[in-house]
Amino acid sequence: MLKDAITNDASDIHFIPRLNDYHIQFRKTGVLSPFQSIPHEQGERLIAHLKFMAQMDIGEKRKPQSGSFNTMIKDSPVSLRISTLPTNHLKESLVIRILPQEFQVPLEKMSLYPSSAKKLLALLMYSHGLIIFTGPTGSGKTTTLYSLVHHCSSALNRNVITLEDPIEKDHEDMVQIQVNEKAGITYSAGLKAILRHDPDIIMVGEIRDRETAETAIRAALTGHLVLTTLHTKDAKSAVYRLMELGVHWHDIQQTLIGVSAQRLLKLKCSVCETDCNTDCKGKGPVKRASVYEIVTGSALKEVIKEARGEDAYYQYPTLRTLINKGVALGFVPDSEFRKWIHEENG
């Protein structure tokens, strides 16, 4: 199953319990497709084995759980992130997130527009401050973060420490800390410990609450470059979210140096010259690229003013503009822009 998923460039595997069996689906380029169905007994044994490998409680089926483990598939290292949920069928639903480990994609190759990659790399030259990445699940935030911190560690020779839940990609050239609430390593406690470990750059998996937000701001104020994520619809909403979490606007103005909202887009197939699918006559993987709505400098100052209720004027390339430009240039199919319009309109 795992070999087939990796061969098909799947990002997730879903185990869906049904009345008479378990239905297994692969998610590829954001779309679920059926793989096969297996009997309940076989599904339960497989889920129990995966939970054991991820150091989860095998006997607990009434509560959601999460974990991760590394393995070798097709002679390549892969990290598997496991999540379970109880369902109304008295069975567990399980999702596996597949995170290949053997390569690091350069940011220049991930971005649809080279100028966006240059802007993000330029932000890494700051000695201190806060950089926030936003976007929905599956938009490529984690891949972007890893690409940036890898660049900081290997090209800029800076001491990078990450705080993640869970660690998604192992890197030998940086210190990585796993959040473990049972052991007392929460995001806020881990951040406080990291500040005593002489870091140049801190990567925080996610700002989840007021305490984590305040600790990240404090780290940025005391001379560290902090990279983190938030769940907001667009770039400017990150400022409003920080204020909702109780961060004072003055601290935001002092520390926040950039916000990037991103989306992962399917590109037009060079063979089909249309929306590509699994039956593509080119017989190649569907290519994707990221677009980044980046707010920095004077535009960011104006956004903060607006969040305070003051009159503000700002202009920057929005996600809508960037996706529309990709369609106009012939890189992106029309369906991707229609999907964005549907998402924007709720």
Rosetta silent file (secondary structure, phi, psi, omega in degrees, C-alpha in Angstrom):
SEQUENCE: MLKDAITNDASDIHFIPRLNDYHIQFRKTGVLSPFQSIPHEQGERLIAHLKFMAQMDIGEKRKPQSGSFNTMIKDSPVSLRISTLPTNHLKESLVIRILPQEFQVPLEKMSLYPSSAKKLLALLMYSHGLIIFTGPTGSGKTTTLYSLVHHCSSALNRNVITLEDPIEKDHEDMVQIQVNEKAGITYSAGLKAILRHDPDIIMVGEIRDRETAETAIRAALTGHLVLTTLHTKDAKSAVYRLMELGVHWHDIQQTLIGVSAQRLLKLKCSVCETDCNTDCKGKGPVKRASVYEIVTGSALKEVIKEARGEDAYYQYPTLRTLINKGVALGFVPDSEFRKWIHEENG
SCORE:     score description
SCORE:     0.000 S_00000001
   1 L     0.000  -46.390 -179.383    0.000    0.000    0.000 S_00000001
   2 H   -67.149  -38.934  178.006    2.766    2.450    0.958 S_00000001
   3 H   -62.452  -43.527  178.963    4.817    1.560   -2.132 S_00000001
   4 H   -63.544  -39.903 -179.342    1.794    2.176   -4.374 S_00000001
   5 H   -63.375  -43.939 -179.484    1.090    5.488   -2.630 S_00000001
   6 H   -69.828  -38.977  177.093    4.651    6.746   -3.135 S_00000001
   7 H   -60.338  -35.105 -178.839    4.753    5.494   -6.743 S_00000001
   8 L   -91.526   10.914  179.185    1.561    7.484   -7.399 S_00000001
   9 L    56.981   36.701  178.171    2.936   10.627   -5.650 S_00000001
  10 L   -77.566  144.897  178.251    0.187   10.467   -3.025 S_00000001
  11 L   -98.170  -24.770 -177.893    0.473   12.822   -0.065 S_00000001
  12 E  -143.033  153.067  172.128   -2.045   11.051    2.232 S_00000001
  13 E  -123.182  128.661 -178.081   -3.654    7.650    2.760 S_00000001
  14 E  -111.193  130.531  171.266   -7.156    7.506    4.248 S_00000001
  15 E  -105.606  111.117 -177.698   -8.691    4.508    6.058 S_00000001
  16 E  -109.095  114.543  178.366  -12.474    5.006    6.091 S_00000001
  17 E   -74.468  131.757  176.378  -14.487    2.492    8.190 S_00000001
  18 L  -121.055  179.845 -173.991  -17.724    1.384    6.561 S_00000001
  19 L   -60.816  -38.611 -173.823  -20.466   -1.027    7.617 S_00000001
  20 L  -116.519   -7.088 -177.384  -18.850   -4.081    6.026 S_00000001
  21 E  -163.472 -178.393  170.604  -15.239   -3.103    5.332 S_00000001
  22 E  -107.129  130.616  178.337  -12.485   -0.460    5.390 S_00000001
  23 E  -102.574  125.027 -177.913  -12.196    1.741    2.314 S_00000001
  24 E  -105.524  129.866 -179.992   -8.653    2.960    1.523 S_00000001
  25 E  -127.856  149.504  173.886   -8.143    6.135   -0.505 S_00000001
  26 E  -106.831  140.602  171.345   -5.079    8.037   -1.762 S_00000001
  27 E  -103.701  118.731  179.287   -4.895   11.829   -1.921 S_00000001
  28 E  -126.829  125.147 -176.855   -2.948   13.006   -4.952 S_00000001
  29 L    48.772   40.975  174.877   -2.620   16.717   -5.851 S_00000001
  30 L    85.290   -2.178 -176.098   -5.460   17.467   -3.463 S_00000001
  31 E  -116.204  133.053  177.508   -7.918   14.911   -4.916 S_00000001
  32 E   -83.344  135.841  176.138   -9.005   11.662   -3.236 S_00000001
  33 E  -135.037  142.260 -177.620   -9.065    8.532   -5.361 S_00000001
  34 E   -67.241  142.878  175.891  -10.048    4.961   -4.303 S_00000001
  35 E  -109.541  -61.593  175.991   -7.279    2.392   -3.804 S_00000001
  36 E  -168.497  169.386  175.255   -8.956   -0.740   -2.436 S_00000001
  37 E  -115.910  142.254 -179.702  -11.288   -2.127    0.241 S_00000001
  38 E  -131.176  155.080  179.567  -10.206   -4.608    2.915 S_00000001
  39 E   -62.101  157.132 -179.232  -12.137   -6.627    5.542 S_00000001
  40 H   -55.583  -45.313 -176.148  -12.688   -5.146    9.012 S_00000001
  41 H   -61.150  -43.803  179.605  -10.364   -7.643   10.702 S_00000001
  42 H   -66.986  -39.775  178.806   -7.504   -6.879    8.334 S_00000001
  43 H   -63.521  -42.798 -179.554   -8.102   -3.124    8.634 S_00000001
  44 H   -65.888  -39.143  178.085   -8.084   -3.218   12.437 S_00000001
  45 H   -65.580  -40.518 -179.994   -4.852   -5.245   12.502 S_00000001
  46 H   -66.259  -42.450  178.114   -3.208   -2.830   10.080 S_00000001
  47 H   -64.565  -41.964  178.519   -4.327    0.214   12.101 S_00000001
  48 H   -61.762  -40.353  179.259   -3.084   -1.399   15.333 S_00000001
  49 H   -64.761  -44.457  179.674    0.301   -2.081   13.734 S_00000001
  50 H   -64.555  -38.984  177.172    0.636    1.511   12.490 S_00000001
  51 H   -64.328  -39.210  178.344   -0.355    2.866   15.931 S_00000001
  52 H   -63.669  -44.660 -179.725    2.273    0.631   17.556 S_00000001
  53 H   -63.836  -32.163 -179.222    4.965    1.859   15.143 S_00000001
  54 L   -89.600    9.996  178.805    3.973    5.487   15.895 S_00000001
  55 L    58.190   40.915  175.209    4.175    4.839   19.681 S_00000001
  56 L  -101.019  165.088 -179.260    0.455    5.436   20.147 S_00000001
  57 L   -77.719  109.352 -176.980   -1.848    3.675   22.641 S_00000001
  58 L   -66.367  -35.020 -176.152   -3.117    0.584   20.801 S_00000001
  59 L   -77.287  -16.022 -177.958   -5.849   -0.093   23.371 S_00000001
  60 L   -90.049  111.539  179.962   -7.322    3.432   23.202 S_00000001
  61 L  -120.347    0.884 -176.827   -9.971    3.633   20.483 S_00000001
  62 L   -96.857  -12.313 -177.308  -12.340    6.196   22.025 S_00000001
  63 L  -122.028  149.682  173.974  -10.061    9.241   21.775 S_00000001
  64 L   -65.239  145.094  177.544   -8.243   10.904   18.856 S_00000001
  65 E  -138.747  160.325  174.945   -4.506   10.201   18.753 S_00000001
  66 E  -147.394  153.699  179.973   -1.530   11.265   16.674 S_00000001
  67 E  -170.799 -177.253  179.833    2.042   10.123   16.231 S_00000001
  68 E  -157.323  159.941  172.994    4.772    9.574   13.668 S_00000001
  69 E  -158.458  159.769  179.226    7.610    7.243   12.708 S_00000001
  70 E  -105.531  147.905  179.055   10.293    6.883   10.053 S_00000001
  71 E  -152.325  173.711  176.395   10.750    3.908    7.751 S_00000001
  72 E  -109.677  126.078  177.205   12.385    2.848    4.479 S_00000001
  73 E  -131.406  124.221 -178.025   10.170    2.397    1.418 S_00000001
  74 L    55.967   42.191  177.220   11.645    1.549   -1.978 S_00000001
  75 L    63.323   21.541  178.560   15.138    2.102   -0.493 S_00000001
  76 E  -128.990  140.064  178.742   14.283    5.691    0.430 S_00000001
  77 E   -71.320  136.804 -179.094   13.670    7.194    3.906 S_00000001
  78 E  -138.635  137.662  173.453   10.078    8.297    4.530 S_00000001
  79 E  -101.466  132.697 -179.699    8.404    9.873    7.550 S_00000001
  80 E  -115.306  122.991  177.623    4.807    8.834    8.227 S_00000001
  81 E  -102.093  122.387 -171.846    2.538   11.039   10.353 S_00000001
  82 E  -108.863  135.913  176.114   -0.382    9.063   11.793 S_00000001
  83 E  -137.463  134.854  178.826   -3.726   10.451   12.993 S_00000001
  84 E  -123.016  152.346  175.697   -6.747    8.505   14.279 S_00000001
  85 E  -140.483  136.881  173.060  -10.366    9.457   15.015 S_00000001
  86 E   -73.685  147.112 -178.256  -13.192    7.404   16.576 S_00000001
  87 L  -125.081  174.955 -178.150  -16.280    7.072   14.355 S_00000001
  88 L   -74.342   -8.506  176.721  -19.958    6.195   14.733 S_00000001
  89 L   -88.951    9.439 -176.751  -19.251    2.665   13.444 S_00000001
  90 L    61.372   23.579  176.138  -17.265    1.978   16.655 S_00000001
  91 L  -121.571  162.035  178.976  -14.223    1.735   14.418 S_00000001
  92 E   -94.567  137.746  168.617  -11.238    4.064   14.042 S_00000001
  93 E   -94.544  138.815 -176.565  -10.597    6.212   11.005 S_00000001
  94 E  -131.944  140.165  175.752   -6.896    6.650   10.254 S_00000001
  95 E  -126.423  134.149  176.952   -4.969    9.040    8.003 S_00000001
  96 E  -110.874  121.358  172.179   -1.305    8.698    7.045 S_00000001
  97 E   -94.290  124.515 -177.249    0.574   11.802    5.862 S_00000001
  98 E   -96.065  124.234 -177.593    3.557   10.766    3.702 S_00000001
  99 E  -126.877   92.903  178.662    6.639   12.968    4.030 S_00000001
 100 E   -58.657  145.040 -174.040    9.572   11.904    1.803 S_00000001
 101 L  -111.757  -15.208 -164.299   12.950   12.603    3.419 S_00000001
 102 L   -80.268   -8.969 -179.420   15.580   12.041    0.774 S_00000001
 103 L  -141.558  155.418  176.781   15.515   15.423   -0.965 S_00000001
 104 L  -120.665  117.125 -176.387   15.100   19.095   -0.172 S_00000001
 105 L   -77.159  123.374  175.483   13.348   21.166   -2.832 S_00000001
 106 L   -63.095  144.644 -177.148   15.046   24.553   -3.403 S_00000001
 107 H   -60.534  -32.585 -179.047   12.635   27.448   -2.951 S_00000001
 108 H   -61.788  -30.608 -179.428   13.432   28.700   -6.471 S_00000001
 109 H   -86.148  -19.503 -179.711   11.964   25.492   -7.912 S_00000001
 110 H   -82.648  -32.613 -173.236    8.875   25.547   -5.688 S_00000001
 111 E   -84.510  138.155  176.826    7.739   29.075   -6.499 S_00000001
 112 L   -67.354  -33.801 -178.229    5.810   29.845   -9.691 S_00000001
 113 L  -115.803  122.966  179.862    7.392   33.305   -9.787 S_00000001
 114 H   -57.472  -31.850 -178.266   11.174   33.745   -9.190 S_00000001
 115 H   -62.803  -35.125  179.253   10.588   37.198   -7.668 S_00000001
 116 H   -65.893  -42.506  178.815    8.603   35.638   -4.788 S_00000001
 117 H   -62.785  -40.335  179.492   11.442   33.241   -3.953 S_00000001
 118 H   -63.948  -38.936  179.097   13.927   36.143   -3.962 S_00000001
 119 H   -63.733  -44.129 -179.006   11.717   38.136   -1.560 S_00000001
 120 H   -66.525  -41.964  178.646   11.469   35.245    0.911 S_00000001
 121 H   -65.670  -33.131  178.237   15.211   34.544    0.774 S_00000001
 122 H   -65.780  -33.974  179.360   15.888   38.251    1.320 S_00000001
 123 H   -63.899  -26.259 -178.999   13.833   38.164    4.545 S_00000001
 124 L   -70.906  -12.401 -179.580   16.261   35.550    5.914 S_00000001
 125 L   -78.727  -11.481  175.382   19.033   38.158    5.932 S_00000001
 126 L   -67.158  142.203  178.594   17.401   39.887    8.934 S_00000001
 127 L   -81.866  -24.009  177.575   19.200   39.146   12.208 S_00000001
 128 L  -153.388  161.134 -178.999   15.961   39.241   14.210 S_00000001
 129 E   136.202  179.047 -176.703   12.223   39.494   13.699 S_00000001
 130 E  -122.233  128.743  175.545    9.150   37.371   13.049 S_00000001
 131 E  -119.128  126.204 -176.249    8.145   35.834    9.700 S_00000001
 132 E  -114.580  136.684  175.767    4.712   34.189    9.483 S_00000001
 133 E  -115.498  130.299 -178.599    3.483   31.726    6.863 S_00000001
 134 E  -124.141  164.614  178.921   -0.244   31.174    6.430 S_00000001
 135 L   147.444  158.443 -179.805   -2.428   28.955    4.303 S_00000001
 136 L   -71.609  169.020  176.076   -4.784   25.983    4.559 S_00000001
 137 L   -59.011  133.405  179.546   -3.673   22.393    5.174 S_00000001
 138 L    88.716    8.026 -178.646   -1.930   21.012    2.110 S_00000001
 139 L   -89.959   -2.899  176.434   -0.834   24.391    0.742 S_00000001
 140 L    95.799   15.411 -178.447    2.880   23.628    1.149 S_00000001
 141 H   -60.322  -45.911 -177.146    3.698   25.704    4.260 S_00000001
 142 H   -63.466  -42.604  178.732    5.836   22.974    5.822 S_00000001
 143 H   -61.940  -41.266  178.039    7.808   22.387    2.612 S_00000001
 144 H   -63.918  -45.578  179.890    8.472   26.125    2.328 S_00000001
 145 H   -59.488  -46.877 -179.320    9.586   26.364    5.957 S_00000001
 146 H   -64.081  -38.111  178.193   11.975   23.420    5.630 S_00000001
 147 H   -62.291  -41.655 -178.855   13.422   24.820    2.420 S_00000001
 148 H   -69.389  -45.946 -178.439   14.092   28.167    4.134 S_00000001
 149 H   -69.823  -31.206  175.124   15.629   26.780    7.336 S_00000001
 150 H   -63.994  -40.652  177.367   17.754   24.371    5.279 S_00000001
 151 H   -63.121  -42.042  179.650   19.056   27.390    3.335 S_00000001
 152 H   -62.300  -42.189 -175.835   19.790   29.207    6.612 S_00000001
 153 H   -74.411  -45.057 -173.669   21.690   26.255    8.038 S_00000001
 154 H   -86.447  -42.489 -175.168   23.655   25.154    4.963 S_00000001
 155 L   -90.543  -35.213 -176.364   24.187   28.375    2.983 S_00000001
 156 L  -100.307   -5.690  178.310   24.184   31.015    5.734 S_00000001
 157 L    54.248   47.217  179.249   25.857   28.869    8.471 S_00000001
 158 L  -110.484  147.638 -178.483   23.382   29.942   11.144 S_00000001
 159 L   -76.115  112.508 -176.547   22.361   27.916   14.189 S_00000001
 160 E  -108.800  130.665  173.967   18.797   26.713   13.539 S_00000001
 161 E  -124.765  131.001 -179.578   16.575   25.114   16.199 S_00000001
 162 E  -112.850  148.748  176.281   13.107   23.828   15.337 S_00000001
 163 E  -127.962  110.928 -168.907   10.144   23.094   17.607 S_00000001
 164 E  -133.415  160.356  178.467    7.602   20.846   15.873 S_00000001
 165 L  -145.003   89.894   -4.246    4.584   18.651   16.517 S_00000001
 166 L   -91.909  179.135  171.928    5.611   16.203   15.134 S_00000001
 167 L   -68.024  121.771 -172.094    9.054   16.479   13.494 S_00000001
 168 L   -96.805  -29.923  177.326    8.199   16.002    9.834 S_00000001
 169 L  -139.157  127.568 -179.534   11.632   15.876    8.184 S_00000001
 170 L   -79.497  132.244  176.622   14.885   14.874    9.861 S_00000001
 171 L  -129.709  124.723 -179.039   17.843   17.216    9.299 S_00000001
 172 L   -76.571  -18.504 -175.113   21.292   16.419   10.640 S_00000001
 173 L   -96.173   15.793  175.271   22.505   20.007   10.300 S_00000001
 174 L  -148.818  158.126  178.570   20.017   21.528   12.758 S_00000001
 175 E   -87.374  126.532 -179.063   18.639   20.852   16.255 S_00000001
 176 E  -121.188  131.681 -178.389   15.045   19.576   16.161 S_00000001
 177 E  -117.490  132.804  178.887   12.760   19.324   19.206 S_00000001
 178 E   -95.079  128.959  174.280    9.549   17.306   19.309 S_00000001
 179 L   -64.497  129.748  179.480    6.578   18.696   21.241 S_00000001
 180 E  -143.375   92.102 -174.525    5.666   16.194   23.965 S_00000001
 181 H   -64.813  -30.157  178.048    2.990   17.515   26.303 S_00000001
 182 H   -64.157  -32.392 -179.934    3.139   14.374   28.500 S_00000001
 183 H   -92.678    3.323  178.057    6.809   15.147   29.195 S_00000001
 184 L    87.147    7.949  178.797    6.066   18.844   29.716 S_00000001
 185 E   -95.731   85.232  174.479    7.491   19.989   26.375 S_00000001
 186 L   -91.141  175.517  177.340    4.727   22.254   25.102 S_00000001
 187 H   -59.273  -45.921 -176.936    5.222   24.919   22.439 S_00000001
 188 H   -68.987  -42.999  179.565    5.583   27.650   25.050 S_00000001
 189 H   -67.150  -39.420  178.682    7.873   25.626   27.380 S_00000001
 190 H   -64.097  -39.632  179.112    9.987   24.436   24.450 S_00000001
 191 H   -63.958  -41.418  179.248   10.398   27.993   23.162 S_00000001
 192 H   -62.032  -39.617  179.478   11.572   29.204   26.557 S_00000001
 193 H   -69.240  -37.555 -179.310   14.191   26.419   26.668 S_00000001
 194 H   -62.680  -36.252 -177.860   15.350   27.144   23.103 S_00000001
 195 L   -61.881  -22.145  178.862   16.066   30.789   23.990 S_00000001
 196 L   -91.510    3.704 -173.457   18.771   29.580   26.397 S_00000001
 197 L  -108.438   21.477  175.656   20.424   27.446   23.689 S_00000001
 198 L    53.139   54.081  177.466   22.029   30.290   21.655 S_00000001
 199 L   -85.560  153.039  168.237   19.941   29.987   18.459 S_00000001
 200 L   -93.470  -42.087 -178.025   20.203   32.308   15.472 S_00000001
 201 E  -131.040  134.873  179.270   16.972   31.128   13.881 S_00000001
 202 E  -118.704  126.974  174.074   13.985   29.438   15.541 S_00000001
 203 E  -107.479  118.218  179.270   11.344   27.573   13.561 S_00000001
 204 E  -106.360  124.510 -175.349    8.086   27.088   15.463 S_00000001
 205 L   -52.541  -43.722 -177.065    5.667   24.620   13.881 S_00000001
 206 L  -164.082  139.398  169.683    2.572   26.666   14.696 S_00000001
 207 L   -86.064  113.890 -172.185    1.366   29.540   16.909 S_00000001
 208 L  -107.944  -27.703 -174.788   -1.618   27.945   18.637 S_00000001
 209 L  -148.369 -179.825 -176.380   -2.423   30.107   21.648 S_00000001
 210 H   -62.726  -42.246 -177.446   -1.678   33.360   23.436 S_00000001
 211 H   -63.541  -43.128  178.737    1.265   31.996   25.405 S_00000001
 212 H   -64.950  -41.239  179.390    2.997   30.639   22.280 S_00000001
 213 H   -61.851  -45.677 -178.625    2.376   33.914   20.414 S_00000001
 214 H   -66.246  -36.982  178.839    3.818   35.998   23.248 S_00000001
 215 H   -68.263  -39.479  177.520    6.875   33.729   23.577 S_00000001
 216 H   -64.158  -41.805  177.358    7.521   33.908   19.807 S_00000001
 217 H   -62.921  -42.620 -179.727    7.246   37.704   19.925 S_00000001
 218 H   -63.908  -38.320  178.017    9.618   37.812   22.907 S_00000001
 219 H   -63.857  -40.466  178.564   12.130   35.615   21.035 S_00000001
 220 H   -67.772  -35.105 -179.425   12.007   37.990   18.062 S_00000001
 221 H   -70.480  -27.074 -175.411   12.444   41.015   20.344 S_00000001
 222 L   -95.860   20.275  170.307   15.546   39.526   21.998 S_00000001
 223 L    97.426   27.656  177.631   17.548   39.159   18.789 S_00000001
 224 L  -123.014  149.203  174.134   16.351   35.965   17.094 S_00000001
 225 E   -93.153  119.393 -175.506   14.789   35.355   13.702 S_00000001
 226 E  -112.290  127.396  175.272   11.586   33.357   14.237 S_00000001
 227 E  -112.993  130.286 -177.724    9.771   31.490   11.442 S_00000001
 228 E  -153.228  178.527  179.902    6.315   30.116   12.195 S_00000001
 229 E  -126.480  154.455  173.647    2.845   29.396   10.807 S_00000001
 230 E  -138.227  154.283  176.674   -0.702   30.569   11.491 S_00000001
 231 L   -99.354   95.970  174.812   -4.015   29.409   10.067 S_00000001
 232 L  -135.961  165.230 -175.132   -5.540   32.444    8.359 S_00000001
 233 L   -72.238  -39.086 -179.214   -7.222   33.053    5.019 S_00000001
 234 L  -144.729 -176.346 -173.097   -4.685   35.551    3.679 S_00000001
 235 L   -67.218  -47.900 -174.246   -1.534   37.431    4.682 S_00000001
 236 L   -67.662  -23.981  179.215   -3.055   40.503    6.324 S_00000001
 237 H   -66.278  -19.802  178.312   -5.373   38.356    8.469 S_00000001
 238 H   -63.870  -35.517  178.289   -2.289   37.128   10.351 S_00000001
 239 H   -64.807  -45.553  178.305   -1.947   40.584   11.939 S_00000001
 240 H   -61.845  -38.345 -178.915   -5.578   40.503   13.108 S_00000001
 241 H   -65.784  -41.432  177.880   -5.057   36.976   14.460 S_00000001
 242 H   -61.679  -40.163  178.923   -2.046   38.025   16.540 S_00000001
 243 H   -67.939  -35.230  175.931   -4.056   40.879   18.035 S_00000001
 244 H   -63.462  -31.256  179.947   -6.912   38.463   18.814 S_00000001
 245 L   -80.816    1.156  174.755   -4.380   36.342   20.721 S_00000001
 246 L    96.241    8.190  177.941   -3.573   39.343   22.908 S_00000001
 247 L   -79.308  129.998 -178.041   -0.319   40.547   21.290 S_00000001
 248 L   -69.892  143.462 -176.769   -0.060   44.354   21.524 S_00000001
 249 H   -59.876  -30.955 -179.726    0.084   46.184   18.199 S_00000001
 250 H   -65.943  -39.537  177.473    3.322   47.899   19.232 S_00000001
 251 H   -67.403  -37.546  177.084    5.053   44.520   19.690 S_00000001
 252 H   -62.468  -44.671 -179.204    3.727   43.382   16.298 S_00000001
 253 H   -63.728  -35.089 -178.735    5.097   46.540   14.685 S_00000001
 254 H   -74.799  -30.013 -170.465    8.481   46.016   16.371 S_00000001
 255 H  -110.468  -37.022 -172.071    8.914   42.344   15.428 S_00000001
 256 E   -72.822  118.662 -179.108    6.862   41.375   12.370 S_00000001
 257 E  -109.981  -12.420  178.778    8.989   41.728    9.224 S_00000001
 258 E  -174.298  145.795  174.766    6.933   39.697    6.771 S_00000001
 259 E  -130.143  133.403  179.920    3.803   37.606    6.255 S_00000001
 260 E  -127.135  122.748  172.104    3.389   35.137    3.407 S_00000001
 261 E  -103.813  134.412 -175.708    0.127   33.440    2.415 S_00000001
 262 E  -132.161  157.239  173.296    0.562   30.634   -0.074 S_00000001
 263 E  -137.243  147.550  178.942   -1.383   28.246   -2.267 S_00000001
 264 E  -102.468  120.710 -174.029   -0.219   25.174   -4.158 S_00000001
 265 E  -112.660  142.174  169.518   -1.404   25.165   -7.777 S_00000001
 266 E   -74.895  139.731  178.226   -1.528   22.464  -10.410 S_00000001
 267 L   -98.996  155.958  176.417    0.319   23.487  -13.555 S_00000001
 268 L   -63.812  139.334  178.837   -0.801   22.881  -17.120 S_00000001
 269 L   -75.074  132.234 -179.570    0.572   19.656  -18.556 S_00000001
 270 L   -69.665  -17.854  179.534    3.077   20.300  -21.355 S_00000001
 271 L   -92.992  -50.940 -178.510    1.731   17.219  -23.183 S_00000001
 272 L   -74.347  -30.409 -174.912   -2.029   17.540  -22.635 S_00000001
 273 L    56.815   34.874  178.551   -1.930   21.364  -22.685 S_00000001
 274 L  -157.534 -164.120  175.813   -4.976   21.303  -20.407 S_00000001
 275 L   -65.964  118.161 -176.172   -5.996   20.142  -16.930 S_00000001
 276 L   -84.173  151.865  178.065   -3.808   17.093  -16.373 S_00000001
 277 L  -143.039 -173.946 -175.809   -5.079   13.950  -14.619 S_00000001
 278 L   -66.813  -18.910  178.681   -4.001   10.399  -13.767 S_00000001
 279 L   -94.824   18.381 -176.854   -4.762    9.265  -17.343 S_00000001
 280 L   -55.787  133.124  179.838   -2.374   11.859  -18.804 S_00000001
 281 L   -72.318  -12.963  174.281   -0.844   10.663  -22.052 S_00000001
 282 L   -75.156  -17.386  177.033    2.391   12.266  -20.921 S_00000001
 283 L    54.056   37.875  178.009    2.561    9.582  -18.195 S_00000001
 284 L  -123.541  163.773  178.624    4.316   11.914  -15.825 S_00000001
 285 L   -65.754  147.288  177.686    3.535   13.200  -12.331 S_00000001
 286 L   -68.353  123.926 -177.560    1.256   16.206  -12.128 S_00000001
 287 L   -86.439  143.529  179.082    3.506   19.212  -11.571 S_00000001
 288 E  -134.712  158.494  177.951    2.643   21.837   -8.991 S_00000001
 289 E  -147.433  157.057 -178.075    4.062   25.169   -7.882 S_00000001
 290 E  -100.476  145.889  168.929    3.408   27.623   -5.075 S_00000001
 291 E  -115.455  142.490 -173.197    2.295   31.225   -5.273 S_00000001
 292 E  -123.308  120.933  171.487    3.112   33.549   -2.369 S_00000001
 293 E   -91.113  103.099 -171.833    1.179   36.625   -1.267 S_00000001
 294 E  -107.911  126.021  178.126    3.986   38.449    0.571 S_00000001
 295 E  -116.442  117.316  179.303    3.383   41.528    2.728 S_00000001
 296 E  -141.639  177.014  170.808    6.467   43.389    3.938 S_00000001
 297 H    57.365 -135.693 -175.492    7.820   46.902    4.448 S_00000001
 298 H   -65.023  -34.711  178.572    5.486   49.873    4.120 S_00000001
 299 H   -62.925  -39.290  178.607    2.531   47.703    3.079 S_00000001
 300 H   -66.255  -39.862  177.274    2.859   45.721    6.319 S_00000001
 301 H   -61.379  -39.334  178.894    2.961   48.938    8.379 S_00000001
 302 H   -68.414  -36.389  177.478   -0.252   50.093    6.689 S_00000001
 303 H   -63.454  -40.787  178.191   -1.924   46.730    7.398 S_00000001
 304 H   -64.285  -39.392  176.689   -1.033   47.108   11.104 S_00000001
 305 H   -61.248  -43.381  179.288   -2.518   50.620   11.058 S_00000001
 306 H   -62.990  -39.867  179.484   -5.726   49.228    9.541 S_00000001
 307 H   -64.326  -24.918  177.852   -5.857   46.507   12.214 S_00000001
 308 L   -84.715   -4.075  179.706   -5.721   49.302   14.836 S_00000001
 309 L    93.340   11.255  179.567   -8.750   50.959   13.222 S_00000001
 310 L   -93.877  161.608  174.818   -6.852   53.750   11.482 S_00000001
 311 L   -68.533  135.951 -177.247   -7.131   54.816    7.862 S_00000001
 312 L  -145.322  150.601  174.883   -4.603   52.960    5.745 S_00000001
 313 L  -133.628  125.119  179.349   -3.598   52.608    2.118 S_00000001
 314 L  -149.056  157.391  179.695   -1.551   49.679    0.859 S_00000001
 315 L  -148.580  129.819  177.190   -1.031   47.727   -2.306 S_00000001
 316 L  -156.495  157.536  179.841    0.666   44.376   -2.882 S_00000001
 317 L   -65.950  114.894 -179.725    0.177   41.391   -5.234 S_00000001
 318 L   -84.572  167.868  177.430   -2.680   39.343   -3.747 S_00000001
 319 H   -58.801  -40.514  179.445   -3.257   35.622   -4.229 S_00000001
 320 H   -59.106  -45.797  179.940   -6.111   36.417   -6.598 S_00000001
 321 H   -64.030  -43.074 -176.868   -3.828   38.592   -8.751 S_00000001
 322 H   -67.329  -41.124  179.109   -1.000   36.038   -8.753 S_00000001
 323 H   -68.891  -41.658  178.054   -3.231   33.096   -9.698 S_00000001
 324 H   -61.409  -38.258  177.681   -4.970   35.142  -12.377 S_00000001
 325 H   -64.318  -40.241  178.237   -1.564   36.117  -13.774 S_00000001
 326 H   -62.232  -37.907  177.052   -0.563   32.435  -13.918 S_00000001
 327 H   -66.902  -44.765 -178.058   -3.704   31.653  -15.927 S_00000001
 328 H   -63.176  -34.934  179.983   -3.073   34.594  -18.272 S_00000001
 329 L   -80.727   -9.228  177.777    0.523   33.475  -18.890 S_00000001
 330 L    88.212   10.915  179.364   -0.640   29.945  -19.669 S_00000001
 331 L   -85.974  -32.391 -170.757    1.071   28.227  -16.724 S_00000001
 332 L  -117.228  134.508  177.617   -2.045   27.484  -14.666 S_00000001
 333 L   -69.083  155.206 -179.334   -5.331   25.900  -15.848 S_00000001
 334 H   -58.267  -30.744 -176.369   -8.570   27.882  -15.506 S_00000001
 335 H   -61.366  -32.362  179.191   -9.874   25.336  -13.007 S_00000001
 336 H   -67.421  -38.032  177.726   -7.318   26.468  -10.400 S_00000001
 337 H   -69.625  -39.626  177.788   -8.556   30.062  -10.587 S_00000001
 338 H   -63.169  -38.525  178.898  -12.199   28.911  -10.356 S_00000001
 339 H   -64.268  -39.381  179.013  -11.300   26.845   -7.295 S_00000001
 340 H   -66.120  -42.289  179.426   -9.684   29.914   -5.688 S_00000001
 341 H   -61.009  -41.003  178.383  -12.756   32.056   -6.429 S_00000001
 342 H   -63.808  -40.952  179.354  -14.977   29.410   -4.813 S_00000001
 343 H   -66.935  -40.948 -178.179  -12.686   29.329   -1.743 S_00000001
 344 H   -66.114  -35.147 -179.305  -12.585   33.127   -1.508 S_00000001
 345 L   -85.604    0.295  178.521  -16.372   33.383   -1.666 S_00000001
 346 L    75.018    0.000    0.000  -16.768   30.689    0.965 S_00000001
